[in-house]
Amino acid sequence: MKKIFAVVMAVAFAFSVAGFAIAADNAMKAAPAAAPAAEKKAPAAAPAAEKKAAKPKAQQVTGTIEALDAAAGTLTVKGKKGNVDLKAGKVKLGDFKVGDKVVVKYADGTASSVKAAKAKKAEPKADAKPAAEKKAAPAAAPAPAAAPAAAPAAAPAPAAAPAKK
């Protein structure tokens, strides 16, 4: 009985291996037949794919110039996500120096524009707060009366006597 079982298992294994070999062979034969059909459809799709590949997505980085070589036309900008090494392309780098804050637009490692970064917007907000306070001051007339009450609190407190041991 054991011999019959062993023979049956050997035959089943042989069929399974042969089945995978035939399936792989059929797949190889079907692939070249499908290739000409795909080539007929591919020329229509190829120009669209070339347009997408020809124009990479433009990116922008704001940061400081870490390294600059105007003669070679290369610069390294340190942004929030790390350093970006770029070629200048048509951009002139003579006006910039290491440490300058810049906004760089680039694609495929080539800078399309390099501009000095504008001052932070916090400064205009600081100017806006006093204007708001000036408008609120006439409405709050009791404010000067509160100021003398705060003056004694600003005076230095007397020093505490040192504790004896």
C-alpha contacts under 8 A as a table, 3 or more apart, distances in Angstrom:
res1	aa1	res2	aa2	distance
1	M	4	I	5.23
1	M	5	F	6.25
2	K	5	F	5.11
2	K	6	A	6.13
3	K	6	A	5.08
3	K	7	V	6.21
4	I	7	V	5.13
4	I	8	V	6.18
5	F	8	V	5.15
5	F	9	M	6.18
6	A	9	M	5.17
6	A	10	A	6.16
7	V	10	A	5.07
7	V	11	V	6.23
8	V	11	V	5.19
8	V	12	A	6.20
9	M	12	A	5.04
9	M	13	F	6.12
10	A	13	F	5.12
10	A	14	A	6.19
11	V	14	A	5.05
11	V	15	F	6.23
12	A	15	F	5.19
12	A	16	S	6.21
13	F	16	S	5.12
13	F	17	V	6.25
14	A	17	V	5.27
14	A	18	A	6.08
15	F	18	A	5.01
15	F	19	G	5.87
16	S	19	G	5.01
16	S	20	F	6.40
17	V	20	F	5.33
17	V	21	A	6.33
18	A	21	A	5.04
18	A	22	I	6.18
19	G	22	I	5.23
19	G	23	A	6.18
20	F	23	A	5.06
20	F	24	A	6.14
21	A	24	A	5.20
21	A	25	D	6.19
22	I	25	D	5.01
22	I	26	N	6.15
23	A	26	N	5.14
23	A	27	A	6.19
24	A	27	A	5.06
24	A	28	M	6.31
25	D	28	M	5.15
25	D	29	K	6.37
26	N	29	K	5.07
26	N	30	A	6.13
27	A	30	A	5.07
27	A	31	A	6.12
28	M	31	A	5.27
28	M	32	P	7.07
29	K	32	P	6.08
29	K	33	A	6.90
30	A	33	A	5.20
30	A	34	A	6.21
31	A	34	A	5.16
31	A	35	A	6.19
32	P	35	A	5.01
32	P	36	P	7.18
33	A	36	P	6.27
33	A	37	A	7.37
34	A	37	A	5.30
34	A	38	A	6.21
35	A	38	A	5.00
35	A	39	E	6.10
36	P	39	E	4.93
36	P	40	K	6.33
37	A	40	K	5.22
37	A	41	K	6.65
38	A	41	K	5.18
38	A	42	A	5.86
39	E	42	A	4.79
39	E	43	P	6.65
40	K	43	P	6.32
40	K	44	A	7.93
41	K	44	A	5.91
41	K	45	A	6.80
42	A	45	A	5.02
42	A	46	A	5.66
43	P	46	A	4.99
43	P	47	P	7.13
44	A	47	P	6.58
44	A	48	A	7.75
45	A	48	A	5.49
45	A	49	A	6.35
46	A	49	A	5.01
46	A	50	E	6.05
47	P	50	E	4.96
47	P	51	K	6.15
48	A	51	K	5.15
48	A	52	K	6.37
49	A	52	K	5.17
49	A	53	A	6.15
50	E	53	A	4.98
50	E	54	A	5.70
51	K	54	A	4.99
51	K	55	K	6.33
52	K	55	K	5.67
52	K	56	P	6.99
53	A	56	P	6.21
56	P	107	A	6.15
56	P	108	D	6.59
57	K	107	A	6.24
58	A	105	K	6.82
58	A	106	Y	5.64
58	A	107	A	4.70
59	Q	105	K	5.70
59	Q	106	Y	5.37
59	Q	107	A	6.03
60	Q	103	V	7.04
60	Q	104	V	5.57
60	Q	105	K	4.37
60	Q	106	Y	6.16
61	V	77	V	7.77
61	V	79	G	6.11
61	V	103	V	5.84
61	V	104	V	5.37
61	V	105	K	6.61
62	T	77	V	7.88
62	T	78	K	7.90
62	T	79	G	5.64
62	T	80	K	7.76
62	T	101	K	7.44
62	T	102	V	5.81
62	T	103	V	4.41
62	T	104	V	6.37
62	T	117	A	7.45
63	G	77	V	5.99
63	G	78	K	5.24
63	G	79	G	4.36
63	G	80	K	7.21
63	G	101	K	5.50
63	G	102	V	5.68
63	G	103	V	6.66
64	T	77	V	5.52
64	T	78	K	5.38
64	T	79	G	6.89
64	T	98	V	7.61
64	T	99	G	5.48
64	T	100	D	5.42
64	T	101	K	4.33
64	T	102	V	5.97
65	I	68	L	6.94
65	I	75	L	7.02
65	I	76	T	5.85
65	I	77	V	4.54
65	I	78	K	6.34
65	I	97	K	7.19
65	I	98	V	5.05
65	I	99	G	5.10
65	I	100	D	5.60
65	I	101	K	6.54
65	I	102	V	7.12
66	E	75	L	7.57
66	E	76	T	5.42
66	E	77	V	5.61
66	E	78	K	6.21
66	E	98	V	5.64
66	E	99	G	6.23
67	A	75	L	5.46
67	A	76	T	4.97
67	A	77	V	7.28
67	A	98	V	5.93
68	L	73	G	7.93
68	L	74	T	6.05
68	L	75	L	4.39
68	L	76	T	6.49
68	L	97	K	6.86
68	L	98	V	6.23
69	D	72	A	5.47
69	D	73	G	5.77
69	D	74	T	5.29
69	D	75	L	6.19
70	A	73	G	4.76
70	A	74	T	6.49
70	A	75	L	7.89
70	A	92	K	7.78
70	A	93	L	5.44
70	A	94	G	6.14
73	G	87	K	5.79
73	G	88	A	4.95
73	G	89	G	7.18
73	G	93	L	7.15
74	T	85	D	7.45
74	T	86	L	5.73
74	T	87	K	4.49
74	T	88	A	5.52
75	L	85	D	6.04
75	L	86	L	5.45
75	L	87	K	6.49
75	L	88	A	7.11
76	T	83	N	6.47
76	T	84	V	5.51
76	T	85	D	4.46
76	T	86	L	6.14
77	V	83	N	5.56
77	V	84	V	5.26
77	V	85	D	6.64
77	V	86	L	7.96
78	K	81	K	7.94
78	K	82	G	5.60
78	K	83	N	4.29
78	K	84	V	6.37
79	G	82	G	5.25
79	G	83	N	6.05
79	G	84	V	7.51
85	D	109	G	6.93
86	L	106	Y	7.89
86	L	109	G	4.93
86	L	110	T	5.39
86	L	111	A	6.16
87	K	109	G	6.24
87	K	110	T	4.69
87	K	111	A	6.02
88	A	91	V	5.28
88	A	92	K	7.15
88	A	93	L	7.30
88	A	110	T	5.94
88	A	111	A	5.12
88	A	112	S	7.39
89	G	110	T	5.85
89	G	111	A	6.04
89	G	112	S	6.78
90	K	111	A	7.95
90	K	112	S	7.00
91	V	111	A	7.03
91	V	112	S	6.57
91	V	113	S	6.13
91	V	114	V	6.85
92	K	95	D	7.35
93	L	96	F	5.61
94	G	97	K	7.83
96	F	100	D	6.63
97	K	100	D	5.88
100	D	116	A	7.34
101	K	116	A	6.02
101	K	117	A	5.34
102	V	114	V	6.60
102	V	115	K	5.49
102	V	116	A	4.35
102	V	117	A	4.47
103	V	114	V	5.89
103	V	115	K	5.30
103	V	116	A	6.21
103	V	117	A	5.52
104	V	111	A	6.59
104	V	112	S	7.56
104	V	113	S	5.68
104	V	114	V	4.56
104	V	115	K	6.46
105	K	111	A	5.82
105	K	112	S	5.61
105	K	113	S	5.26
105	K	114	V	6.66
106	Y	109	G	6.37
106	Y	110	T	5.43
106	Y	111	A	4.13
106	Y	112	S	5.21
106	Y	113	S	7.06
107	A	110	T	5.56
107	A	111	A	6.62
107	A	112	S	7.39
111	A	114	V	7.00
119	A	123	E	7.98
120	K	123	E	6.51
121	K	124	P	5.74
121	K	125	K	6.72
122	A	125	K	5.12
122	A	126	A	6.25
123	E	126	A	5.09
123	E	127	D	6.54
124	P	127	D	5.09
124	P	128	A	6.26
125	K	128	A	4.87
125	K	129	K	6.39
126	A	129	K	5.40
126	A	130	P	7.22
127	D	130	P	5.94
127	D	131	A	6.85
128	A	131	A	5.23
128	A	132	A	6.36
129	K	132	A	5.06
129	K	133	E	6.19
130	P	133	E	4.85
130	P	134	K	6.02
131	A	134	K	5.05
131	A	135	K	6.37
132	A	135	K	5.17
132	A	136	A	6.27
133	E	136	A	4.96
133	E	137	A	5.97
134	K	137	A	5.16
134	K	138	P	7.29
135	K	138	P	6.42
135	K	139	A	7.47
136	A	139	A	5.38
136	A	140	A	6.32
137	A	140	A	5.12
137	A	141	A	6.73
137	A	143	A	7.65
138	P	141	A	5.84
140	A	143	A	5.84
141	A	144	P	6.92
142	P	145	A	5.37
142	P	146	A	6.73
143	A	146	A	5.25
143	A	147	A	6.65
144	P	147	A	5.17
144	P	148	P	7.46
145	A	148	P	6.25
145	A	149	A	7.47
146	A	149	A	5.39
146	A	150	A	6.63
147	A	150	A	5.21
147	A	151	A	6.53
148	P	151	A	5.10
148	P	152	P	7.48
149	A	152	P	6.46
149	A	153	A	7.59
150	A	153	A	5.36
150	A	154	A	6.66
151	A	154	A	5.22
151	A	155	A	6.87
152	P	155	A	5.28
153	A	156	P	7.87
